[in-house]
Amino acid sequence: MEPECSLEYFSVQVAQRDVSRRLQVGQELIDYLGDPRRSVDVDHDQKRTLDDIVDELTGWVNSSNFKVTLLALDVIAALVDRIKDRFKPHFGTVVPALVDRLGDTKDQVREQTQNLLIRIMDQAVSPQYVWERLTSGFKHKNFRTREGVCLCLITTLNTYGAQPLTLSKIVPHICNLLGDPNSQVRDTAMSAMVEIYRHVGEKVRADLIKKGVPQVRLQTLFGKFDEVQKSGNMILCFSHDKSFDDEESVDGNRPSASSTFKVPAKKMASASVGGKRSASAPGSKSGPSKDGALDEDDFTRAFNDVPTVQIFSNRELEETLNKIREILSDDKHDWDQRANALKKIRSLLIAGATEYDCFFQHLRLLEGAFKLSARDLRSQVVREACITVAHLSTHLGNKFDHSAEAIVPTLFNLVPNCAKVMATSGVAAIRCIIRHTHVPRLIPLITSNCTSKSVAVRRRCYEFLDLLLQEWQTHSLERHVTVLVETIKKGISDADAEARQEARKTYWSLRNHFPAEADALYNSLEPSYQKSFQAHLKSSTSAASLPHSDRSSSSSQESLKCMFLQSSIATRAKKFHIVIVRLKAQLIGSSNFWIYINIIIQV
């Protein structure tokens, strides 16, 4: 293996101090780790080289340049995805830096750090192993770090539930933060405690009394516990778990042997999207999947799963929308208030809000609030924001154009999120917008993400382009045909096999609209990529062999087969013509009949 394609090479390069060189090397390392064929030595490394790389990357995480920090977090995430549980010995090296970055001054760094921690829990080590090393963050001198650790706990509970964690060891730290000097930390600690109650139940209330939390705080907490209980958002079933067992109660006292405490064995599909627990049995098609993933069908069911309201006047609608915007524009409001405000927008749509003149003016004013909600760290708020945006697009069609253009970039940021409910909510919302809001200005927003350094984003982008080419009319695409062709061409040579496959599907959809441009694109490809097209066509001989969403492109595949056939016939005709020319040349000046016969046989 050449030096520039080895771990040894990168172990030297990551030690560079020049910022521009770091930015270049970091992206090269991400691409290298993302291609198992190039990075075979990663699977056989004896740990020493990886130790050196992780040590240097930890320094990058602590860099004063936030671009270097963000890139370091991306590189570590790529390394975690590549070596999975072999990253465990390296986690202790990076965790102090990650704790510090949870309190970074830039929102993007804090969010990306939290996403990386969730990814490490998913790919490398257990959530409990991570949290045993994160508890120092509860006492960190930086108030943003103390707040960030609480937010990370909330995300962990939303992603994995209470069962993998020993919450009894975490609750005392949160109790201390309820009296923190900083109001943001106090509010976030309160939200974390409410989230624990949502997963664990009444045992939390009893242990807080034993812990000696001041009465005023207890009353506030218990009031929030009651609100959650009445809302139907509790995630509690009757399977035994030790995450908050009496044997390690908050006050440290051991209970009687007969006392047990029970919490969910795993995170349920939480509440149905409307905020109430689904009555369907596990695995039923009427609700979200067990892992929390959502799709367009779940969104469609959630559109109308909201409280009924009535609108009596234009003024009343304005007052309601102003109040909704006030709640959504301030992330300090309780998460359930923000989620309910988003549902209220859907209620107003159903009640006929679009018939009032003020609605579209207020919709423009709500765009910032939608973006803030889609960036929220609470999965429930993100989910409701995505459902509401999808409902608006479905209901308004092209009248939602300006808001769609504003919100789509934020939705793309959800796609690589480690929490499936957030990632799939973003994907479903984008798909709904593509189906119902046919605005050409959305095309560059999608094509620009086709070169993302995130493999998940690139794969999804080609899915979105394929859907767009199937759903939209040709006249809506004409202005951007050049960009579409160039984007698909890049996708066909993408480093990721799945992205390449999605790009090939998109090519067939493109041929429905622009056959001449598609043919030119095919002819400009390298022979190896042309063979990939032919191989894929041979394995997809009929529309029935395609996924349901791709059957509409079967006519494009037939056209492409015809093109291959025409190319083959033309090649054979050219060879035949050459043989005839040779025949004539050899017959000139010769009367030997057998020469003529032999050449005819060769033809």
ZAVEXPA-927904 format. One record per residue (C-alpha): residue number from 1; residue in one letter; chain; x, y, z. Coordinates in nm, 3 decimals. Each point is the difference from the previous one (the first is absolute). Layout:
! residues N
NUM,a,A,X,Y,Z
...
***
This chain:
! residues 603
1,m,A,0.000,0.000,0.000
2,e,A,0.130,0.343,-0.090
3,p,A,0.103,0.228,0.289
4,e,A,-0.272,0.253,-0.076
5,c,A,-0.264,-0.269,0.046
6,s,A,0.092,-0.138,0.340
7,l,A,-0.057,0.062,0.367
8,e,A,0.371,0.066,0.042
9,y,A,-0.028,0.286,-0.247
10,f,A,-0.295,0.154,0.184
11,s,A,0.162,-0.046,0.342
12,v,A,0.272,0.239,-0.123
13,q,A,-0.231,0.241,-0.181
14,v,A,-0.245,0.055,0.288
15,a,A,0.291,0.136,0.202
16,q,A,0.010,0.304,-0.230
17,r,A,-0.058,0.335,0.173
18,d,A,-0.096,0.199,-0.309
19,v,A,-0.377,0.056,-0.005
20,s,A,-0.043,-0.025,-0.377
21,r,A,0.201,-0.323,-0.007
22,r,A,-0.208,-0.142,0.284
23,l,A,-0.320,0.077,-0.187
24,q,A,0.136,-0.177,-0.308
25,v,A,0.134,-0.304,0.185
26,g,A,-0.318,-0.037,0.205
27,q,A,-0.218,-0.029,-0.309
28,e,A,0.247,-0.243,-0.159
29,l,A,-0.013,-0.217,0.313
30,i,A,-0.381,-0.001,-0.001
31,d,A,-0.003,-0.113,-0.365
32,y,A,0.266,-0.262,0.076
33,l,A,-0.192,-0.146,0.295
34,g,A,-0.322,0.002,-0.201
35,d,A,0.145,-0.228,-0.267
36,p,A,0.077,-0.347,0.147
37,r,A,0.181,-0.104,-0.318
38,r,A,0.259,0.275,0.043
39,s,A,0.028,-0.025,0.378
40,v,A,0.066,-0.371,0.042
41,d,A,0.281,0.072,0.247
42,v,A,-0.255,0.145,0.245
43,d,A,-0.132,-0.352,0.059
44,h,A,0.349,-0.135,0.072
45,d,A,0.148,0.287,0.198
46,q,A,0.176,-0.099,0.323
47,k,A,-0.159,0.293,0.189
48,r,A,0.317,0.208,0.027
49,t,A,-0.060,0.202,-0.318
50,l,A,-0.364,0.057,0.088
51,d,A,0.110,0.117,0.346
52,d,A,0.224,0.261,-0.162
53,i,A,-0.277,0.119,-0.233
54,v,A,-0.260,0.023,0.278
55,d,A,0.245,0.191,0.222
56,e,A,0.055,0.260,-0.272
57,l,A,-0.371,0.022,-0.083
58,t,A,-0.071,0.070,0.367
59,g,A,0.223,0.303,-0.036
60,w,A,-0.203,0.103,-0.304
61,v,A,-0.320,-0.024,0.203
62,n,A,0.149,0.249,0.248
63,s,A,0.111,0.234,-0.280
64,s,A,-0.087,0.370,0.025
65,n,A,-0.108,-0.013,-0.366
66,f,A,-0.358,-0.130,-0.004
67,k,A,0.037,-0.131,-0.358
68,v,A,0.281,-0.227,0.113
69,t,A,-0.209,-0.109,0.299
70,l,A,-0.300,-0.087,-0.218
71,l,A,0.220,-0.188,-0.245
72,a,A,0.162,-0.194,0.287
73,l,A,-0.344,-0.105,0.124
74,d,A,-0.087,-0.118,-0.351
75,v,A,0.325,-0.198,-0.029
76,i,A,-0.056,-0.168,0.336
77,a,A,-0.355,-0.085,-0.105
78,a,A,0.132,-0.156,-0.322
79,l,A,0.255,-0.196,0.203
80,v,A,-0.272,-0.124,0.237
81,d,A,-0.212,-0.112,-0.297
82,r,A,0.302,-0.180,-0.147
83,i,A,0.140,-0.188,0.301
84,k,A,-0.314,-0.012,0.219
85,d,A,0.063,-0.177,0.335
86,r,A,0.376,0.017,-0.056
87,f,A,-0.032,0.370,0.081
88,k,A,-0.072,-0.080,0.366
89,p,A,0.366,0.019,0.117
90,h,A,0.027,0.344,-0.161
91,f,A,-0.313,0.146,0.156
92,g,A,0.175,0.092,0.323
93,t,A,0.243,0.213,-0.200
94,v,A,-0.263,0.215,-0.171
95,v,A,-0.267,0.026,0.272
96,p,A,0.155,0.294,0.195
97,a,A,0.018,0.203,-0.320
98,l,A,-0.358,-0.094,-0.092
99,v,A,-0.123,0.107,0.344
100,d,A,0.167,0.339,-0.049
101,r,A,-0.156,0.038,-0.346
102,l,A,-0.348,-0.061,0.141
103,g,A,0.048,0.350,0.139
104,d,A,0.144,0.159,-0.314
105,t,A,-0.112,0.353,-0.084
106,k,A,-0.123,-0.110,-0.345
107,d,A,-0.331,-0.183,-0.024
108,q,A,0.118,-0.212,-0.293
109,v,A,0.295,-0.137,0.196
110,r,A,-0.217,-0.085,0.301
111,e,A,-0.258,-0.178,-0.217
112,q,A,0.261,-0.193,-0.197
113,t,A,0.175,-0.108,0.321
114,q,A,-0.325,-0.136,0.136
115,n,A,-0.070,-0.182,-0.327
116,l,A,0.346,-0.157,0.016
117,l,A,-0.061,-0.126,0.354
118,i,A,-0.327,-0.159,-0.108
119,r,A,0.176,-0.161,-0.297
120,i,A,0.268,-0.141,0.229
121,m,A,-0.275,-0.153,0.216
122,d,A,-0.156,-0.149,-0.311
123,q,A,0.314,-0.134,-0.169
124,a,A,0.276,-0.049,0.255
125,v,A,-0.090,-0.023,0.369
126,s,A,-0.310,-0.026,0.217
127,p,A,-0.187,0.314,0.114
128,q,A,0.081,-0.084,0.362
129,y,A,0.373,-0.020,-0.079
130,v,A,-0.017,0.346,-0.156
131,w,A,-0.198,0.151,0.287
132,e,A,0.238,-0.134,0.263
133,r,A,0.259,0.229,-0.162
134,l,A,-0.228,0.297,-0.065
135,t,A,-0.109,0.067,0.358
136,s,A,0.293,0.236,0.053
137,g,A,-0.182,0.238,-0.232
138,f,A,-0.271,0.058,0.261
139,k,A,0.261,0.182,0.214
140,h,A,0.184,0.174,-0.284
141,k,A,0.096,0.363,0.058
142,n,A,-0.157,0.103,-0.333
143,f,A,-0.377,0.040,0.041
144,r,A,-0.059,-0.092,-0.366
145,t,A,0.170,-0.334,0.060
146,r,A,-0.223,-0.068,0.301
147,e,A,-0.301,0.086,-0.214
148,g,A,0.135,-0.204,-0.293
149,v,A,0.042,-0.314,0.209
150,c,A,-0.364,0.025,0.110
151,l,A,-0.110,0.042,-0.361
152,c,A,0.210,-0.300,-0.100
153,l,A,-0.171,-0.208,0.270
154,i,A,-0.340,0.101,-0.138
155,t,A,0.105,-0.106,-0.350
156,t,A,0.139,-0.329,0.131
157,l,A,-0.328,-0.080,0.173
158,n,A,-0.197,0.087,-0.313
159,t,A,0.226,-0.222,-0.209
160,y,A,0.062,-0.302,0.224
161,g,A,-0.254,0.026,0.281
162,a,A,0.080,-0.048,0.368
163,q,A,0.087,-0.368,-0.002
164,p,A,0.370,0.025,-0.106
165,l,A,0.077,0.266,0.264
166,t,A,0.046,-0.008,0.376
167,l,A,-0.197,0.318,0.056
168,s,A,0.023,-0.024,0.378
169,k,A,0.366,0.105,-0.030
170,i,A,-0.085,0.297,-0.225
171,v,A,-0.299,0.147,0.183
172,p,A,0.204,0.141,0.297
173,h,A,0.205,0.208,-0.245
174,i,A,-0.314,0.139,-0.159
175,c,A,-0.146,0.077,0.343
176,n,A,0.307,0.214,0.071
177,l,A,-0.048,0.187,-0.330
178,l,A,-0.359,0.088,0.095
179,g,A,0.163,0.260,0.223
180,d,A,0.268,0.109,-0.247
181,p,A,0.089,0.372,-0.006
182,n,A,-0.078,0.014,-0.373
183,s,A,-0.370,0.008,-0.096
184,q,A,0.058,-0.184,-0.330
185,v,A,0.163,-0.289,0.184
186,r,A,-0.284,-0.011,0.255
187,d,A,-0.265,-0.010,-0.275
188,t,A,0.182,-0.271,-0.194
189,a,A,0.054,-0.207,0.314
190,m,A,-0.373,0.029,0.066
191,s,A,-0.072,-0.124,-0.353
192,a,A,0.242,-0.291,0.049
193,m,A,-0.174,-0.100,0.323
194,v,A,-0.339,0.015,-0.172
195,e,A,0.138,-0.223,-0.277
196,i,A,0.122,-0.252,0.257
197,y,A,-0.345,0.001,0.161
198,r,A,-0.157,-0.055,-0.342
199,h,A,0.202,-0.320,-0.041
200,v,A,0.009,-0.118,0.361
201,g,A,-0.321,0.111,0.166
202,e,A,-0.100,0.060,0.362
203,k,A,0.318,-0.145,0.150
204,v,A,0.174,0.328,-0.093
205,r,A,-0.253,0.200,0.201
206,a,A,0.052,-0.218,0.307
207,d,A,0.379,0.012,-0.020
208,l,A,0.007,0.376,-0.044
209,i,A,-0.186,0.036,0.329
210,k,A,0.259,-0.222,0.169
211,k,A,0.281,0.199,-0.158
212,g,A,-0.100,0.315,0.182
213,v,A,-0.059,0.227,-0.299
214,p,A,-0.134,0.339,0.123
215,q,A,-0.377,0.012,0.019
216,v,A,-0.039,0.282,-0.254
217,r,A,0.194,-0.191,-0.265
218,l,A,-0.188,-0.317,0.083
219,q,A,-0.334,0.169,-0.055
220,t,A,0.115,0.133,-0.337
221,l,A,0.134,-0.339,-0.102
222,f,A,-0.307,-0.188,0.113
223,g,A,-0.221,0.244,-0.190
224,k,A,0.194,-0.079,-0.319
225,f,A,-0.020,-0.372,0.077
226,d,A,-0.379,0.033,0.024
227,e,A,-0.015,0.185,-0.333
228,v,A,0.197,-0.274,-0.175
229,q,A,-0.217,-0.269,0.154
230,k,A,-0.320,0.172,-0.115
231,s,A,0.140,0.060,-0.350
232,g,A,0.026,-0.373,-0.071
233,n,A,0.370,0.028,-0.083
234,m,A,0.121,-0.242,0.266
235,i,A,0.225,-0.279,-0.128
236,l,A,-0.052,-0.262,0.266
237,c,A,-0.077,-0.370,-0.017
238,f,A,0.024,-0.286,0.245
239,s,A,0.327,-0.176,-0.070
240,h,A,0.272,-0.021,0.262
241,d,A,0.303,0.218,-0.037
242,k,A,0.287,0.112,0.222
243,s,A,0.046,0.350,-0.141
244,f,A,-0.160,0.148,0.308
245,d,A,-0.022,-0.303,0.228
246,d,A,-0.069,0.039,0.370
247,e,A,0.329,-0.173,0.075
248,e,A,0.171,0.321,-0.107
249,s,A,-0.264,0.258,0.089
250,v,A,0.082,0.364,-0.003
251,d,A,0.031,0.028,0.375
252,g,A,0.227,-0.305,0.015
253,n,A,-0.232,-0.198,0.231
254,r,A,-0.069,-0.362,-0.084
255,p,A,-0.371,-0.088,-0.003
256,s,A,-0.166,-0.316,0.111
257,a,A,0.061,-0.309,-0.208
258,s,A,-0.356,0.004,-0.128
259,s,A,0.033,0.347,-0.150
260,t,A,0.068,0.017,-0.372
261,f,A,-0.012,0.270,-0.257
262,k,A,-0.085,-0.041,-0.364
263,v,A,0.065,0.206,-0.314
264,p,A,-0.020,-0.073,-0.371
265,a,A,0.231,-0.269,-0.133
266,k,A,0.071,0.223,-0.297
267,k,A,-0.120,0.326,-0.142
268,m,A,-0.347,-0.043,-0.140
269,a,A,-0.108,0.165,-0.320
270,s,A,-0.083,0.277,0.244
271,a,A,-0.332,0.161,-0.039
272,s,A,-0.178,0.005,-0.330
273,v,A,0.089,0.309,-0.193
274,g,A,-0.304,0.178,0.127
275,g,A,0.129,-0.017,0.356
276,k,A,-0.204,-0.294,0.133
277,r,A,0.119,-0.353,0.045
278,s,A,-0.087,-0.227,-0.284
279,a,A,-0.249,-0.271,0.078
280,s,A,0.132,-0.227,-0.272
281,a,A,0.202,-0.305,0.082
282,p,A,0.377,0.000,-0.051
283,g,A,0.090,-0.057,-0.360
284,s,A,-0.335,0.119,-0.124
285,k,A,0.001,0.201,-0.320
286,s,A,-0.216,0.271,0.154
287,g,A,0.282,0.164,0.194
288,p,A,0.369,0.083,-0.016
289,s,A,0.251,-0.283,-0.021
290,k,A,0.152,-0.143,0.315
291,d,A,0.327,0.186,-0.044
292,g,A,-0.176,0.336,-0.010
293,a,A,0.036,0.050,-0.376
294,l,A,-0.278,0.190,-0.177
295,d,A,-0.114,0.012,-0.361
296,e,A,-0.250,0.190,-0.214
297,d,A,-0.287,-0.228,0.104
298,d,A,0.065,0.081,0.366
299,f,A,0.001,0.369,-0.091
300,t,A,-0.330,-0.029,-0.188
301,r,A,-0.164,-0.165,0.300
302,a,A,0.137,0.274,0.228
303,f,A,-0.132,0.289,-0.210
304,n,A,-0.349,-0.033,0.145
305,d,A,0.096,-0.145,0.339
306,v,A,-0.030,0.341,0.168
307,p,A,-0.253,0.179,0.223
308,t,A,-0.301,0.154,-0.174
309,v,A,-0.016,0.380,-0.008
310,q,A,-0.232,0.259,-0.150
311,i,A,0.085,0.334,-0.158
312,f,A,-0.258,0.275,0.043
313,s,A,0.177,0.304,-0.138
314,n,A,0.311,0.130,-0.175
315,r,A,0.107,0.177,0.319
316,e,A,-0.028,-0.316,0.209
317,l,A,0.213,-0.190,-0.250
318,e,A,0.265,0.274,0.010
319,e,A,0.015,-0.007,0.380
320,t,A,0.032,-0.380,-0.001
321,l,A,0.279,0.001,-0.259
322,n,A,0.187,0.275,0.187
323,k,A,-0.014,-0.206,0.317
324,i,A,0.121,-0.311,-0.184
325,r,A,0.291,0.194,-0.148
326,e,A,0.092,0.138,0.342
327,i,A,0.019,-0.353,0.147
328,l,A,0.188,-0.155,-0.291
329,s,A,0.251,0.286,-0.028
330,d,A,0.122,-0.052,0.356
331,d,A,0.163,-0.339,0.066
332,k,A,-0.015,0.071,0.372
333,h,A,-0.368,-0.091,0.002
334,d,A,-0.077,-0.354,0.116
335,w,A,0.035,-0.255,-0.280
336,d,A,-0.362,-0.113,0.038
337,q,A,-0.123,0.358,-0.047
338,r,A,0.199,0.027,-0.321
339,a,A,-0.124,-0.337,-0.125
340,n,A,-0.360,0.099,0.074
341,a,A,0.048,0.332,-0.179
342,l,A,0.110,-0.187,-0.313
343,k,A,-0.305,-0.224,0.023
344,k,A,-0.215,0.311,0.035
345,i,A,0.117,0.117,-0.344
346,r,A,-0.130,-0.325,-0.149
347,s,A,-0.327,0.047,0.187
348,l,A,-0.036,0.346,-0.151
349,l,A,0.067,-0.138,-0.349
350,i,A,-0.276,-0.256,0.042
351,a,A,-0.231,0.273,0.131
352,g,A,0.046,0.203,-0.320
353,a,A,0.269,0.253,0.095
354,t,A,0.108,0.036,-0.363
355,e,A,-0.330,0.170,-0.080
356,y,A,0.103,0.303,0.207
357,d,A,0.215,0.275,-0.150
358,c,A,0.244,0.020,0.291
359,f,A,0.107,-0.365,-0.009
360,f,A,0.261,0.017,-0.274
361,q,A,0.156,0.312,0.147
362,h,A,0.040,-0.175,0.334
363,l,A,0.130,-0.313,-0.172
364,r,A,0.298,0.201,-0.124
365,l,A,0.058,0.129,0.353
366,l,A,-0.001,-0.358,0.131
367,e,A,0.287,-0.117,-0.223
368,g,A,0.266,0.082,0.260
369,a,A,-0.199,-0.181,0.267
370,f,A,-0.027,-0.310,-0.220
371,k,A,0.376,-0.004,-0.053
372,l,A,0.064,0.039,0.372
373,s,A,-0.240,-0.284,0.080
374,a,A,0.161,-0.229,-0.260
375,r,A,0.338,0.063,0.167
376,d,A,-0.132,-0.075,0.348
377,l,A,0.171,-0.264,0.211
378,r,A,-0.334,-0.151,0.103
379,s,A,-0.105,-0.268,-0.244
380,q,A,-0.370,0.067,0.071
381,v,A,0.034,0.364,-0.104
382,v,A,0.198,-0.090,-0.314
383,r,A,-0.255,-0.264,-0.092
384,e,A,-0.296,0.236,0.040
385,a,A,0.182,0.273,-0.195
386,c,A,0.064,-0.239,-0.292
387,i,A,-0.360,-0.127,0.002
388,t,A,-0.135,0.355,0.005
389,v,A,0.225,0.111,-0.287
390,a,A,-0.102,-0.307,-0.201
391,h,A,-0.369,0.071,0.071
392,l,A,0.039,0.361,-0.116
393,s,A,0.167,-0.113,-0.322
394,t,A,-0.267,-0.264,-0.063
395,h,A,-0.280,0.247,0.067
396,l,A,0.142,0.309,-0.172
397,g,A,0.192,-0.150,-0.292
398,n,A,0.200,0.263,-0.189
399,k,A,-0.129,0.275,0.232
400,f,A,0.242,-0.143,0.256
401,d,A,0.295,0.082,-0.231
402,h,A,0.176,0.270,0.203
403,s,A,-0.027,-0.187,0.330
404,a,A,0.113,-0.325,-0.162
405,e,A,0.310,0.169,-0.137
406,a,A,0.076,0.136,0.348
407,i,A,-0.051,-0.325,0.194
408,v,A,0.151,-0.264,-0.234
409,p,A,0.368,0.075,0.087
410,t,A,-0.082,-0.051,0.369
411,l,A,-0.179,-0.326,-0.079
412,f,A,0.310,-0.125,-0.182
413,n,A,0.198,0.047,0.322
414,l,A,-0.227,-0.259,0.163
415,v,A,0.075,-0.274,-0.253
416,p,A,0.333,-0.119,0.154
417,n,A,-0.134,0.031,0.357
418,c,A,0.068,-0.307,0.213
419,a,A,-0.350,0.012,0.152
420,k,A,-0.218,-0.186,-0.251
421,v,A,-0.315,0.190,0.088
422,m,A,0.174,0.327,-0.092
423,a,A,0.173,-0.131,-0.312
424,t,A,-0.308,-0.170,-0.144
425,s,A,-0.222,0.297,0.088
426,g,A,0.227,0.225,-0.205
427,v,A,-0.003,-0.245,-0.293
428,a,A,-0.379,-0.039,0.006
429,a,A,-0.050,0.377,0.012
430,i,A,0.228,0.056,-0.301
431,r,A,-0.179,-0.272,-0.195
432,c,A,-0.338,0.162,0.073
433,i,A,0.131,0.338,-0.114
434,i,A,0.136,-0.152,-0.323
435,r,A,-0.334,-0.169,-0.070
436,h,A,-0.219,0.304,0.055
437,t,A,0.206,0.320,-0.041
438,h,A,0.144,0.001,-0.353
439,v,A,0.223,0.307,0.013
440,p,A,0.316,0.000,-0.218
441,r,A,0.193,0.191,0.268
442,l,A,0.003,-0.319,0.208
443,i,A,0.212,-0.186,-0.258
444,p,A,0.332,0.174,0.083
445,l,A,-0.064,-0.061,0.370
446,i,A,-0.013,-0.372,-0.068
447,t,A,0.281,-0.024,-0.256
448,s,A,0.238,0.198,0.221
449,n,A,-0.037,-0.265,0.269
450,c,A,0.087,-0.279,-0.244
451,t,A,0.366,0.079,0.067
452,s,A,-0.039,-0.005,0.378
453,k,A,0.274,-0.171,0.198
454,s,A,-0.274,-0.199,0.175
455,v,A,-0.069,-0.327,-0.181
456,a,A,-0.355,-0.009,0.140
457,v,A,-0.075,0.344,-0.144
458,r,A,0.136,-0.091,-0.344
459,r,A,-0.205,-0.319,-0.015
460,r,A,-0.316,0.182,0.100
461,c,A,0.064,0.285,-0.245
462,y,A,-0.005,-0.235,-0.298
463,e,A,-0.320,-0.158,0.136
464,f,A,-0.149,0.350,0.020
465,l,A,0.111,0.084,-0.355
466,d,A,-0.150,-0.324,-0.128
467,l,A,-0.332,0.082,0.171
468,l,A,0.013,0.357,-0.134
469,l,A,0.056,-0.117,-0.357
470,q,A,-0.291,-0.242,0.032
471,e,A,-0.244,0.250,0.153
472,w,A,0.076,0.330,-0.177
473,q,A,-0.092,0.119,-0.348
474,t,A,0.277,0.054,-0.256
475,h,A,-0.054,0.376,-0.023
476,s,A,0.087,0.033,0.371
477,l,A,0.337,-0.168,-0.061
478,e,A,0.120,0.162,-0.322
479,r,A,0.191,0.287,0.164
480,h,A,0.209,-0.243,0.204
481,v,A,0.058,-0.284,-0.247
482,t,A,0.376,0.071,-0.017
483,v,A,0.032,-0.014,0.378
484,l,A,-0.205,-0.320,0.013
485,v,A,0.218,-0.169,-0.263
486,e,A,0.325,0.100,0.171
487,t,A,-0.129,-0.109,0.340
488,i,A,-0.109,-0.342,-0.124
489,k,A,0.332,-0.045,-0.177
490,k,A,0.184,0.065,0.328
491,g,A,-0.231,-0.242,0.179
492,i,A,0.072,-0.279,-0.248
493,s,A,0.367,0.021,0.104
494,d,A,-0.069,0.058,0.373
495,a,A,0.228,-0.177,0.249
496,d,A,-0.300,-0.168,0.163
497,a,A,-0.159,-0.297,-0.178
498,e,A,-0.354,0.078,0.119
499,a,A,0.029,0.361,-0.111
500,r,A,0.113,-0.121,-0.343
501,q,A,-0.298,-0.233,-0.021
502,e,A,-0.241,0.281,0.091
503,a,A,0.165,0.225,-0.260
504,r,A,-0.055,-0.265,-0.269
505,k,A,-0.370,-0.013,0.090
506,t,A,-0.012,0.378,-0.027
507,y,A,0.154,-0.021,-0.348
508,w,A,-0.294,-0.208,-0.126
509,s,A,-0.246,0.257,0.138
510,l,A,0.198,0.276,-0.172
511,r,A,-0.039,-0.178,-0.335
512,n,A,-0.379,0.036,0.024
513,h,A,0.042,0.377,-0.020
514,f,A,0.324,0.058,-0.192
515,p,A,0.096,-0.306,-0.210
516,a,A,0.259,0.184,-0.211
517,e,A,0.184,0.135,0.304
518,a,A,-0.021,-0.340,0.167
519,d,A,0.150,-0.173,-0.305
520,a,A,0.281,0.254,-0.009
521,l,A,0.064,-0.063,0.368
522,y,A,0.015,-0.376,-0.053
523,n,A,0.240,0.034,-0.293
524,s,A,0.230,0.221,0.208
525,l,A,0.038,-0.263,0.272
526,e,A,0.302,-0.222,0.034
527,p,A,-0.049,-0.357,-0.133
528,s,A,0.000,-0.144,0.352
529,y,A,-0.298,0.214,0.098
530,q,A,-0.181,-0.085,-0.323
531,k,A,0.046,-0.367,0.087
532,s,A,-0.154,0.067,0.341
533,f,A,-0.311,0.132,-0.177
534,q,A,-0.018,-0.308,-0.220
535,a,A,0.051,-0.235,0.295
536,h,A,-0.274,0.173,0.196
537,l,A,-0.239,-0.022,-0.294
538,k,A,0.065,-0.373,-0.038
539,s,A,-0.092,-0.050,0.366
540,s,A,-0.318,0.211,-0.043
541,t,A,-0.167,-0.156,-0.303
542,s,A,-0.351,0.112,0.093
543,a,A,-0.172,0.275,0.190
544,a,A,-0.128,-0.258,0.249
545,s,A,0.355,-0.059,0.120
546,l,A,0.034,0.362,0.105
547,p,A,-0.106,0.158,0.327
548,h,A,-0.349,0.150,-0.014
549,s,A,0.131,0.355,0.004
550,d,A,0.215,-0.070,-0.307
551,r,A,-0.250,-0.178,-0.227
552,s,A,-0.093,0.321,-0.176
553,s,A,0.353,0.009,-0.143
554,s,A,-0.035,-0.335,-0.179
555,s,A,-0.066,0.173,-0.333
556,s,A,0.328,0.186,0.044
557,q,A,0.178,-0.330,0.052
558,e,A,-0.152,-0.137,-0.320
559,s,A,0.122,0.310,-0.184
560,l,A,0.346,-0.048,0.143
561,k,A,-0.001,-0.367,-0.108
562,c,A,-0.090,0.115,-0.352
563,m,A,0.292,0.241,0.008
564,f,A,0.237,-0.281,0.101
565,l,A,-0.143,-0.219,-0.278
566,q,A,0.037,0.276,-0.260
567,s,A,0.358,0.057,0.112
568,s,A,0.075,-0.373,-0.033
569,i,A,-0.157,-0.019,-0.350
570,a,A,0.193,0.307,-0.115
571,t,A,0.325,-0.156,0.120
572,r,A,-0.070,-0.327,-0.181
573,a,A,-0.097,0.184,-0.321
574,k,A,0.325,0.193,0.011
575,k,A,0.200,-0.324,0.031
576,f,A,-0.197,-0.155,-0.288
577,h,A,0.074,0.302,-0.216
578,i,A,0.374,-0.036,0.068
579,v,A,-0.009,-0.367,-0.105
580,i,A,-0.178,0.090,-0.327
581,v,A,0.264,0.262,-0.075
582,r,A,0.272,-0.260,0.055
583,l,A,-0.189,-0.241,-0.227
584,k,A,-0.009,0.251,-0.284
585,a,A,0.368,0.080,0.044
586,q,A,0.105,-0.362,-0.022
587,l,A,-0.222,-0.080,-0.300
588,i,A,0.147,0.281,-0.205
589,g,A,0.241,-0.149,-0.257
590,s,A,-0.081,-0.358,0.113
591,s,A,-0.207,-0.263,-0.174
592,n,A,0.047,-0.262,0.270
593,f,A,-0.352,-0.113,0.090
594,w,A,0.111,-0.168,0.326
595,i,A,0.141,0.322,0.145
596,y,A,-0.346,0.151,-0.044
597,i,A,-0.167,-0.298,0.169
598,n,A,0.240,0.006,0.302
599,i,A,-0.061,0.368,0.066
600,i,A,-0.377,-0.047,-0.021
601,i,A,0.028,-0.277,0.261
602,q,A,0.197,0.239,0.231
603,v,A,-0.281,0.255,-0.022
***
